[in-house]
Each structure stands twice: as structure tokens, then as C-alpha cells.
Amino acid sequence: MDPKMEKVNALLADETFGKSIEGIETVEGLQKVFAKNGVELTAKEVENICQSVSVYSSEDELGENDLDGVAGGLLVPMMLGGISPLVKIVVNTILKK
């Protein structure tokens, strides 16, 4: 897995990171917090991460496109329960905008 995505996955699982993004409502805001934690991401990368978190957080079965994300490594830690509940809340807020 890409070292940047390993760091993203570690942050998504970290409760402290989850608390640091509480109240963020934009992709740009989330992008800044990732940067403060040493991960420079494009807006598109942040959007893709939000979509991946949203897909995993849903109750529906994973589809073909979702499985591509698993194969790419992004969803694996999420599937193992490694995602902060606060991250899910922030992601859902961002995606509703």
C-alpha cells in the first residue's frame, strides 16, 4: 500500500484525529487537518476518502466499485473496524453539502 494511504488509514482509526476534525464541514477543512498531520492530499483525494468511509459505513452490501477500493487497500482497515466514529460523522456532514 502507498505510504500516504497507510498514514491516512492510521489517522482515520485514531480517536485523537477524530476529535481534531469534529465540527469540520468542508473538504478543504478536512484537507487542512490532514496536512497538519503530515499528509498532503488533493481535494479529490479527500473526496475519495470521504466516499470510501461513507460506503463502508452504510449497511448495504459492497458493490463492484466498492470492492475495487478494498483491493486498492483503502477500505481494508475500515473493514476491520479501524475507523473512528467521529470520522464517520464528519464525513457524512461533508457529503451532505
VMD Tcl script that draws the C-alpha trace (Angstrom):
set ca {
  {0.00 0.00 0.00}
  {1.09 3.56 -0.72}
  {2.79 5.09 2.38}
  {0.49 8.11 2.16}
  {-2.59 5.87 2.31}
  {-1.09 3.95 5.23}
  {-0.83 7.25 7.11}
  {-4.40 8.18 6.10}
  {-5.67 4.84 7.38}
  {-3.80 5.28 10.65}
  {-5.32 8.75 11.10}
  {-8.83 7.52 10.31}
  {-8.51 4.95 13.09}
  {-7.08 7.44 15.61}
  {-9.58 8.81 18.15}
  {-7.43 11.93 18.66}
  {-7.59 12.64 14.93}
  {-11.34 12.05 15.06}
  {-11.64 14.67 17.81}
  {-9.45 17.10 15.86}
  {-11.83 17.07 12.89}
  {-15.01 17.37 14.94}
  {-17.13 20.18 13.53}
  {-15.38 20.34 10.15}
  {-17.92 20.69 7.37}
  {-15.86 21.07 4.19}
  {-13.39 19.09 2.12}
  {-10.94 21.99 2.44}
  {-11.19 21.93 6.22}
  {-10.52 18.22 6.32}
  {-7.68 18.67 3.85}
  {-6.03 21.20 6.23}
  {-6.24 18.84 9.20}
  {-4.69 16.02 7.18}
  {-1.89 18.44 6.20}
  {-1.32 19.40 9.86}
  {-0.86 15.68 10.49}
  {1.74 15.32 7.76}
  {-0.44 14.12 4.89}
  {-0.80 16.44 1.90}
  {-3.92 15.47 -0.05}
  {-5.70 16.99 -3.02}
  {-9.36 17.91 -2.66}
  {-10.18 14.96 -4.93}
  {-8.25 12.56 -2.67}
  {-10.15 13.86 0.37}
  {-13.44 13.42 -1.51}
  {-12.46 9.85 -2.40}
  {-11.61 9.11 1.23}
  {-14.97 10.53 2.30}
  {-16.76 8.37 -0.27}
  {-14.87 5.29 0.92}
  {-15.73 5.96 4.56}
  {-19.35 6.54 3.58}
  {-19.51 3.31 1.57}
  {-18.11 1.27 4.41}
  {-20.35 2.97 6.96}
  {-23.50 2.07 5.05}
  {-25.46 -1.04 5.84}
  {-25.61 -2.07 2.20}
  {-23.54 -4.81 0.65}
  {-20.36 -3.66 -1.10}
  {-20.72 -3.30 -4.86}
  {-18.18 -3.87 -7.61}
  {-16.75 -0.33 -7.41}
  {-16.53 -0.60 -3.63}
  {-14.59 -3.83 -3.93}
  {-12.05 -2.02 -6.11}
  {-11.41 0.26 -3.11}
  {-10.89 -2.78 -0.91}
  {-8.48 -4.23 -3.44}
  {-6.64 -0.91 -3.51}
  {-6.16 -1.10 0.24}
  {-8.09 1.97 1.36}
  {-11.06 0.16 2.86}
  {-9.22 -2.74 4.49}
  {-8.57 -1.03 7.87}
  {-12.12 0.31 7.83}
  {-13.50 -3.17 7.29}
  {-11.52 -4.35 10.29}
  {-13.32 -1.82 12.47}
  {-10.43 0.63 12.37}
  {-12.26 3.89 11.88}
  {-13.11 6.50 14.45}
  {-16.86 7.12 14.90}
  {-16.18 10.87 14.82}
  {-14.62 10.47 11.37}
  {-17.86 8.89 10.14}
  {-19.90 11.81 11.50}
  {-17.67 14.43 9.86}
  {-17.62 12.56 6.55}
  {-21.39 12.31 6.48}
  {-21.65 16.05 7.19}
  {-19.24 16.88 4.35}
  {-21.00 14.60 1.86}
  {-24.40 16.15 2.58}
  {-23.18 19.58 1.42}
}
mol new
graphics top color blue
foreach p $ca { graphics top sphere $p radius 0.5 }
foreach p [lrange $ca 0 end-1] q [lrange $ca 1 end] { graphics top cylinder $p $q radius 0.2 }
display resetview
